[in-house]
Amino acid sequence: MAKFWQLQSSTVLPFIMVYIHGKALLPGITMSYQIAIVEDETAIRENYADAFRRQGYKVESHANRVDAESAFSTRLPDLAVIDIGLADEIDGGFRLCQWLRSKSAALPIIFLSARDSDFDVVSGLRMGADDYLTKDISLPHLMARIAALFRRIEVMARPVTDEDEVLKRGSLRIDSARVECLWMDKTVDLTLTEFWMVYSLARRIGHVKSRQQLMQESQMVVDDTTITSHIKRIRKKFEAIDDAFDCIETVYGMGYRWRSGKNDASRASGKASCMNNSGMNSSGMNSSRTTS
């Protein structure tokens, strides 16, 4: 571990990403998670591998995108740490990200970058990342975020009751056991983080969730900017199915809530609705949607 900290304090860490691939786990069975490191700098790769092994994780490492894709074609890791610049590919990590996303829409992703501009943050999240971290994050903080993502996988593996397995809110249907979200009977391709954010909001219609509450209930540790970017992405994914979607409301200075949309009155046919199963607006409000 000393070797890692020496490297971290004297070297600007490269642009890397962290991914976690959720698996179907048998209840009551504990597994050792597999972390893959894709990094062309040998010293950095070895030191991250050493740090993760000290936390009890299994580790595999790759020096370039081609080798990583070859290995991932056989088996996706539970988490992959990936440098963006790989060998002679300036954006090799981005290409690998897109390739991984094509393999799993729910694959959680965290960017850890030396670049901190809004453009880079937004670009990373638009690619489907669950989080975007800058290089000054401490090792304990990084480990805490990774552990939080693994806890979400474990939550998914827990036995569920008939009551909480499927959540229905009008045109919204969420199956927590299958990590599946439907709107108007069409699948909404959410990342794991986006899925749990929607689940958290929809569980209690009309109740405002602060950013801190969303982080706690979604088992993640991110900043306000990342939460805002996730909300925007979630809205766009629902709007791709229903351009009248307006069920996620921003309550300025407080957070977000799932509510009955302002267009519900024009949806008498039941084609789309944010309402609860009784047809009532459980928020008791009809305020217009604002953007985040």
C-alpha positions as CSV (number, residue, x, y, z in Angstrom):
1,M,0.0,0.0,0.0
2,A,2.9,2.3,0.7
3,K,4.0,1.9,-2.8
4,F,0.6,3.0,-4.1
5,W,0.5,6.2,-1.9
6,Q,4.0,7.1,-3.0
7,L,3.0,6.9,-6.6
8,Q,-0.2,8.8,-6.0
9,S,1.5,11.7,-4.2
10,S,4.2,12.2,-6.9
11,T,2.4,11.3,-10.1
12,V,-0.6,12.8,-11.8
13,L,-2.8,9.8,-12.3
14,P,-4.1,9.3,-15.8
15,F,-7.7,9.5,-17.0
16,I,-9.3,6.3,-15.8
17,M,-12.8,4.8,-15.5
18,V,-14.3,2.4,-13.0
19,Y,-17.0,-0.1,-14.1
20,I,-19.0,-2.6,-12.1
21,H,-20.9,-5.4,-13.8
22,G,-23.7,-6.7,-11.6
23,K,-24.4,-10.4,-11.6
24,A,-27.2,-12.6,-10.5
25,L,-26.0,-13.9,-7.1
26,L,-27.5,-16.7,-5.1
27,P,-29.0,-15.4,-1.8
28,G,-26.7,-16.0,1.1
29,I,-23.6,-16.8,-1.1
30,T,-20.7,-14.4,-0.8
31,M,-18.4,-14.1,-3.9
32,S,-15.0,-12.5,-4.3
33,Y,-15.5,-9.7,-6.8
34,Q,-13.3,-9.5,-9.9
35,I,-11.7,-6.2,-10.8
36,A,-10.1,-5.7,-14.2
37,I,-7.5,-3.0,-14.6
38,V,-6.8,-1.7,-18.1
39,E,-3.8,0.6,-17.9
40,D,-0.8,1.0,-20.2
41,E,1.6,2.4,-17.5
42,T,3.0,-0.7,-15.7
43,A,3.8,1.0,-12.4
44,I,0.3,2.5,-12.1
45,R,-1.4,-0.7,-13.1
46,E,0.6,-2.8,-10.6
47,N,0.0,-0.3,-7.7
48,Y,-3.8,-0.2,-8.3
49,A,-3.8,-4.0,-8.5
50,D,-1.9,-4.2,-5.2
51,A,-4.3,-1.7,-3.6
52,F,-7.4,-3.7,-4.7
53,R,-5.9,-7.0,-3.7
54,R,-5.3,-5.6,-0.2
55,Q,-9.1,-5.0,-0.1
56,G,-9.8,-8.6,-0.8
57,Y,-10.7,-8.3,-4.5
58,K,-9.5,-10.6,-7.3
59,V,-7.6,-8.6,-10.0
60,E,-6.8,-9.1,-13.7
61,S,-4.9,-6.5,-15.7
62,H,-4.6,-5.5,-19.3
63,A,-2.2,-3.0,-21.0
64,N,-4.4,-2.1,-24.0
65,R,-7.9,-2.0,-25.3
66,V,-7.6,-5.0,-27.7
67,D,-6.4,-7.4,-25.0
68,A,-9.1,-6.2,-22.6
69,E,-11.9,-6.7,-25.2
70,S,-10.6,-10.1,-25.9
71,A,-10.7,-11.1,-22.2
72,F,-14.1,-9.3,-21.6
73,S,-15.6,-11.2,-24.6
74,T,-15.2,-14.4,-22.5
75,R,-16.2,-12.9,-19.2
76,L,-17.1,-9.5,-18.0
77,P,-15.4,-8.4,-14.8
78,D,-17.4,-7.3,-11.8
79,L,-15.5,-4.0,-11.9
80,A,-13.0,-2.6,-14.4
81,V,-10.6,0.3,-13.9
82,I,-9.7,1.7,-17.3
83,D,-7.3,4.4,-18.5
84,I,-8.6,6.5,-21.4
85,G,-5.3,6.8,-23.2
86,L,-4.2,3.3,-23.9
87,A,-0.8,2.8,-25.7
88,D,-1.1,4.5,-29.0
89,E,-4.9,5.1,-28.7
90,I,-5.6,8.5,-27.2
91,D,-9.2,7.6,-26.7
92,G,-8.9,3.9,-26.4
93,G,-10.6,3.9,-23.1
94,F,-13.6,5.7,-24.6
95,R,-13.8,3.1,-27.3
96,L,-13.7,0.4,-24.6
97,C,-16.4,2.1,-22.7
98,Q,-18.7,2.1,-25.7
99,W,-17.9,-1.5,-26.4
100,L,-18.7,-2.5,-22.8
101,R,-21.9,-0.5,-22.8
102,S,-23.0,-2.4,-25.9
103,K,-22.5,-5.6,-23.9
104,S,-24.5,-4.4,-20.9
105,A,-26.8,-1.4,-20.6
106,A,-26.8,-1.7,-16.9
107,L,-23.0,-1.9,-16.4
108,P,-22.2,0.8,-13.8
109,I,-19.4,3.2,-14.7
110,I,-17.3,5.7,-12.8
111,F,-14.9,8.0,-14.5
112,L,-11.8,9.0,-12.6
113,S,-10.1,11.8,-14.5
114,A,-7.3,14.3,-14.3
115,R,-9.6,16.6,-16.3
116,D,-12.2,18.5,-14.4
117,S,-13.9,20.7,-17.0
118,D,-17.7,20.7,-17.2
119,F,-17.4,19.5,-20.8
120,D,-15.5,16.4,-19.8
121,V,-17.8,15.6,-16.9
122,V,-20.9,16.0,-19.1
123,S,-19.3,14.0,-21.9
124,G,-18.4,11.2,-19.6
125,L,-21.9,11.0,-18.1
126,R,-23.5,11.1,-21.5
127,M,-21.6,8.0,-22.4
128,G,-23.5,6.3,-19.6
129,A,-21.2,6.7,-16.6
130,D,-22.6,6.4,-13.2
131,D,-20.2,8.8,-11.7
132,Y,-17.3,11.1,-12.6
133,L,-14.4,11.6,-10.2
134,T,-11.3,13.8,-10.5
135,K,-7.8,12.6,-9.8
136,D,-7.5,14.2,-6.4
137,I,-9.9,11.7,-4.9
138,S,-8.2,9.8,-2.0
139,L,-7.7,6.0,-2.2
140,P,-10.1,5.4,0.8
141,H,-12.7,7.6,-0.9
142,L,-12.3,5.6,-4.1
143,M,-12.6,2.3,-2.3
144,A,-15.7,3.6,-0.5
145,R,-17.4,4.4,-3.8
146,I,-16.5,1.0,-5.2
147,A,-17.8,-0.7,-2.1
148,A,-21.0,1.2,-2.4
149,L,-21.6,0.0,-5.9
150,F,-20.9,-3.6,-4.9
151,R,-23.4,-3.2,-2.1
152,R,-26.0,-2.3,-4.7
153,I,-25.3,-5.6,-6.4
154,E,-25.7,-7.4,-3.1
155,V,-29.0,-5.6,-2.5
156,M,-30.2,-6.9,-5.8
157,A,-29.3,-10.4,-4.8
158,R,-31.3,-10.4,-1.6
159,P,-34.6,-12.2,-1.5
160,V,-37.5,-9.9,-2.3
161,T,-41.2,-10.0,-1.3
162,D,-44.1,-9.9,-3.7
163,E,-44.8,-6.4,-2.3
164,D,-41.5,-4.8,-3.2
165,E,-40.4,-7.0,-6.1
166,V,-42.6,-5.1,-8.7
167,L,-43.4,-1.4,-8.2
168,K,-46.2,0.0,-10.4
169,R,-47.0,3.7,-10.8
170,G,-49.4,4.2,-13.6
171,S,-47.4,3.6,-16.8
172,L,-44.2,2.9,-14.8
173,R,-43.4,-0.6,-13.9
174,I,-40.1,-1.4,-12.0
175,D,-39.0,-5.0,-11.3
176,S,-36.3,-4.7,-8.7
177,A,-35.4,-8.4,-8.9
178,R,-34.7,-8.2,-12.6
179,V,-33.5,-4.6,-12.5
180,E,-36.0,-3.8,-15.2
181,C,-37.8,-0.6,-15.8
182,L,-40.7,-0.2,-18.2
183,W,-42.6,2.9,-19.3
184,M,-45.8,2.4,-21.4
185,D,-44.7,-1.3,-21.6
186,K,-41.4,-0.3,-23.3
187,T,-38.1,-1.0,-21.7
188,V,-36.2,2.1,-20.4
189,D,-32.4,1.3,-20.7
190,L,-31.2,2.7,-17.5
191,T,-27.8,2.2,-15.9
192,L,-27.7,0.6,-12.5
193,T,-27.4,4.0,-10.8
194,E,-30.2,5.5,-12.9
195,F,-32.4,2.5,-12.1
196,W,-32.1,2.9,-8.3
197,M,-32.6,6.6,-8.6
198,V,-35.9,6.1,-10.4
199,Y,-36.9,3.4,-7.9
200,S,-36.1,5.7,-5.0
201,L,-38.2,8.5,-6.4
202,A,-41.1,6.4,-7.5
203,R,-41.5,4.5,-4.3
204,R,-43.1,7.5,-2.6
205,I,-44.9,9.7,-5.1
206,G,-44.9,13.4,-4.3
207,H,-42.2,13.1,-1.6
208,V,-39.2,15.3,-2.2
209,K,-35.9,13.4,-2.2
210,S,-32.8,15.5,-1.5
211,R,-29.6,14.8,-3.3
212,Q,-28.2,13.2,-0.1
213,Q,-31.2,11.0,0.2
214,L,-30.9,9.9,-3.4
215,M,-27.3,9.0,-2.8
216,Q,-28.1,7.0,0.3
217,E,-31.0,5.1,-1.2
218,S,-29.2,4.5,-4.5
219,Q,-26.1,3.3,-2.6
220,M,-23.7,5.8,-4.2
221,V,-21.4,8.6,-3.3
222,V,-21.4,11.4,-5.9
223,D,-21.5,15.2,-6.0
224,D,-24.5,17.4,-6.8
225,T,-23.4,18.0,-10.4
226,T,-23.4,14.2,-11.1
227,I,-26.9,13.8,-9.6
228,T,-28.1,16.6,-11.8
229,S,-26.6,15.0,-14.9
230,H,-28.1,11.6,-14.0
231,I,-31.6,13.2,-13.7
232,K,-31.2,14.9,-17.1
233,R,-30.2,11.6,-18.6
234,I,-33.1,9.7,-17.0
235,R,-35.6,12.3,-18.3
236,K,-34.2,12.0,-21.8
237,K,-34.5,8.2,-21.7
238,F,-38.2,8.4,-20.7
239,E,-38.8,11.2,-23.3
240,A,-37.4,8.9,-26.0
241,I,-40.4,6.7,-25.4
242,D,-42.9,9.4,-24.4
243,D,-42.2,12.9,-25.5
244,A,-44.8,14.2,-23.0
245,F,-43.1,12.6,-20.0
246,D,-42.9,15.1,-17.1
247,C,-43.0,13.0,-14.0
248,I,-39.6,13.9,-12.5
249,E,-39.9,17.4,-10.9
250,T,-37.0,19.5,-9.7
251,V,-37.8,21.2,-6.4
252,Y,-35.3,24.0,-6.3
253,G,-33.1,24.1,-3.1
254,M,-34.6,20.7,-2.0
255,G,-34.2,18.0,-4.6
256,Y,-36.5,15.9,-6.8
257,R,-39.7,14.1,-6.7
258,W,-41.8,11.7,-8.8
259,R,-45.2,13.3,-9.4
260,S,-48.3,13.1,-11.5
261,G,-47.4,14.8,-14.8
262,K,-49.2,17.9,-16.0
263,N,-50.2,16.1,-19.2
264,D,-52.1,13.4,-17.4
265,A,-55.4,15.0,-18.0
266,S,-54.9,14.6,-21.8
267,R,-54.1,10.9,-21.3
268,A,-57.6,9.7,-20.3
269,S,-57.0,6.6,-22.4
270,G,-54.4,5.5,-19.9
271,K,-51.7,5.6,-22.6
272,A,-49.3,7.2,-20.1
273,S,-49.5,8.2,-16.6
274,C,-47.3,9.0,-13.6
275,M,-50.2,8.4,-11.2
276,N,-50.4,5.7,-8.7
277,N,-52.5,2.6,-9.3
278,S,-55.7,4.2,-7.9
279,G,-55.5,7.0,-10.5
280,M,-55.1,9.6,-7.8
281,N,-52.3,12.2,-7.8
282,S,-50.7,11.1,-4.5
283,S,-48.5,14.2,-4.5
284,G,-51.7,16.3,-4.3
285,M,-50.0,18.8,-6.6
286,N,-50.1,19.9,-10.2
287,S,-47.1,22.1,-10.4
288,S,-45.3,22.4,-13.8
289,R,-42.1,20.5,-14.4
290,T,-38.8,22.5,-14.1
291,T,-35.5,21.4,-15.5
292,S,-32.5,20.5,-13.4
